[in-house]
């Protein structure tokens, strides 16, 4: 449990020509936010916006939430991370994740099989690259180096990294993947976190975490007097993720909602969404679910609900939504005091 929550800002995807969040990031840095994070799916990549913001800031840490494993070989991610970490004075927090079969197979044309084993192998190779102790080899089976039967030989990173131990966070939703994050990572990036339920859902998986392990939860924050509108905004997001962000037979987002105690509702939402009945899917999402994973309403209500997060295993709040300095300041004051 974290009496002193840390605070970061999650910008999500870069989507539009006008979506330059430099002023937002500068405001967050001035206000004492510890980190800023960007995302990728099948649009913008996660690293380029961080390089843009990193060049305009001096202190705030820069996180990927998350860089997809199948988008790059592990040595490419290691090179990109090392370069960005060097250029920004050691500020990178490297969040990686397996994504899901719909994106991995549909967008990258790669098999999704064995995500746990692939993640472990991927992280091991990146750390070998950064340590530069010897030419990098890996027996595979997912990323064999050098390629068996080819003409390649083991190579060592030309550039000396600023840090040989860039922090690695895993984006994880299933208990086994969370346990892997606790075993091999410096942090875990939960997409949907219901603070009162985290211990029951993931307590065993987090039991092996080392001291200082960071549970950096993404949480929608909407400061408003119109609680109904805020709840509906979160429900719109959940409708898409539960209903359509995954294959019909394998949707990790629907699975996690089920583990929160809403399995019947998740199944119904997905059924309605895939049938094209999206208004009904939206209506099927319980208000208590939307409220439970977010911080919504007037500042006084958010202050009260923050106590649930302080009593949970979460150590960092990565707030999503606020883009103006007054709201960022108000959230800062509530979280950091």
Buried (B, 14 or more C-beta within 10 A) or exposed (E): EBEEBBBBBBBBBBEEEEEBBEEBBBBBBBBBBBBBBBBBBEEBBBBBBBBBBBEEBEEBBBBBBBBBBBBBBBBEBBBBBBBBBBBBEEBBBBBBBBBBBBBBBEBBEBEBEEBBEBBBBBBBBBBBBBBBEEEBEBEEEBBBBBEEEEEEEEEEBEEEBBEEEBBBBBBBBBBEBBBBBBEBBBBBBBBBBBBEBBBEBBEEBBEEBEEEBBBBBBBBBBBBEEBEEBBBBBBEBBBBBBBBBBEEEEBBBBBBBBBBBBEEBBBBBBBBBBEEBBEBBBEBBBEEBBBBBBBBBEBEBBBEBBEBBBBBBBBBBBBBBBBEBEBBBBBBEBBBE
